[in-house]
Amino acid sequence: MKQKLATLLMMSLLLACQKSEEVMPQPQPLPTIGESFTLLSRTSFSSRNGYTVSGTLEVWRDSTQYEFRFIDFQSSNGPDLDILVANGTSANPSIHLGAIQGLQGNYVYTYTDVDNRIKDFSSVVVWCSRFSVAFGLASFEP
């Protein structure tokens, strides 16, 4: 009986340690941007605090509407990841664009700036709300 249990345990451990062949989903194409939008900034994300964030940020504007386009974006996983418009890696003050849409791919975050607040900020931050730490950022010119 002990030998059967030991064999079963060994097989379970071997199967649990096998490398899985995960298929990464292909990034979805970004929707077409309206003709009235103007490209304000195109920059790269950089990693912070030992986490990995990469990809390109494009900031587009049409009157009071902003589009923050994440292109070939990748981020380390973490709890409660949010996307903020801020100054550097500080979360206060900031504009919350929403929860992170995904860890790999192309994404669009929109913001209607009726109070003309974007001009007071200079970066988009991948922010871990649970631990109050920046995973990465991309600086831009508003």
C-alpha positions in Angstrom: 0.0 0.0 0.0 2.8 2.4 0.9 4.6 1.6 -2.4 1.4 2.4 -4.4 1.0 5.7 -2.5 4.6 6.6 -3.0 4.3 5.8 -6.8 1.1 7.9 -7.1 2.8 10.8 -5.3 5.9 10.7 -7.5 3.7 10.6 -10.7 1.7 13.5 -9.4 4.9 15.5 -8.8 6.3 14.7 -12.2 3.1 15.7 -14.0 2.8 18.9 -11.9 6.3 20.0 -12.9 5.9 19.5 -16.6 6.2 22.6 -18.7 2.9 23.5 -20.2 2.6 24.5 -23.8 0.6 27.7 -23.4 -0.4 29.4 -26.6 -0.2 33.2 -26.2 -3.1 35.0 -27.8 -2.3 37.2 -30.8 -2.6 40.9 -30.1 -5.8 42.3 -31.4 -5.6 45.2 -33.9 -6.4 48.6 -32.6 -9.6 50.3 -33.9 -9.1 53.0 -36.5 -8.6 56.5 -35.0 -10.9 59.3 -36.2 -9.6 61.8 -38.7 -10.1 64.6 -36.3 -7.6 63.2 -33.8 -4.0 64.6 -33.6 -1.1 62.5 -32.4 0.4 64.4 -29.4 3.0 61.9 -28.2 4.6 58.5 -29.1 6.9 57.0 -26.4 7.9 53.7 -24.9 7.0 52.2 -21.6 9.8 51.5 -19.1 9.9 49.2 -16.1 10.0 50.2 -12.5 10.6 48.6 -9.1 11.7 45.2 -10.4 8.6 44.6 -12.6 8.5 44.4 -16.3 6.5 46.7 -18.5 7.2 47.3 -22.2 5.5 48.5 -25.4 4.6 51.8 -27.0 2.2 54.5 -25.8 0.5 56.9 -28.2 -1.5 59.8 -26.9 -4.1 61.2 -29.3 -6.4 64.2 -28.8 -9.6 65.5 -30.4 -10.9 68.6 -28.6 -11.5 67.3 -25.1 -11.3 63.6 -25.9 -8.0 61.7 -25.4 -7.1 58.2 -26.5 -4.2 56.5 -24.8 -3.2 53.6 -27.1 -1.0 50.8 -25.8 0.8 49.1 -28.7 2.5 45.7 -28.3 2.1 46.2 -24.6 3.3 43.7 -22.0 3.2 43.9 -18.2 4.1 41.7 -15.2 1.1 40.3 -13.5 0.0 41.7 -10.2 -3.1 42.2 -8.0 -5.3 45.3 -8.7 -3.4 46.7 -11.6 -4.7 50.1 -12.8 -3.8 52.6 -15.5 -3.3 56.1 -14.2 -2.4 59.4 -15.8 0.0 61.0 -13.3 3.3 62.8 -12.8 6.1 60.3 -12.8 5.4 57.3 -10.6 3.3 59.1 -8.1 -0.4 58.2 -7.8 -1.4 61.4 -6.1 -2.8 63.4 -7.8 -3.8 61.2 -10.8 -6.6 60.4 -13.3 -7.8 56.8 -13.1 -8.3 55.5 -16.7 -9.4 52.1 -15.5 -8.3 48.6 -14.5 -5.6 47.1 -16.7 -7.3 45.5 -19.8 -4.7 42.8 -20.3 -1.1 41.9 -19.7 -0.2 41.5 -23.4 -1.6 43.1 -26.5 -3.0 46.3 -27.9 -5.4 48.4 -25.8 -7.2 51.8 -25.8 -8.1 53.9 -22.8 -10.2 57.0 -23.3 -10.6 60.1 -21.2 -12.8 63.1 -21.8 -11.0 66.1 -20.3 -13.8 68.6 -19.7 -11.9 70.2 -16.8 -8.6 70.5 -18.8 -6.7 68.4 -16.3 -4.5 66.4 -18.6 -2.2 69.4 -19.0 -1.1 68.9 -15.4 0.2 65.4 -15.9 3.2 63.9 -17.8 3.0 60.1 -17.6 0.8 57.0 -17.9 1.5 54.6 -15.0 0.8 50.9 -14.6 -0.1 51.0 -10.9 -0.6 48.3 -8.3 -3.3 49.7 -6.1 -3.1 47.0 -3.5 0.6 47.7 -2.7 0.9 51.3 -3.9 3.7 50.6 -6.3 4.4 51.5 -9.9 5.1 48.6 -12.3 6.1 50.9 -15.2 5.4 54.1 -16.9 5.5 56.0 -20.2 6.2 59.8 -20.2 4.3 62.0 -22.6 3.8 65.7 -23.6 0.1 66.7 -23.1 
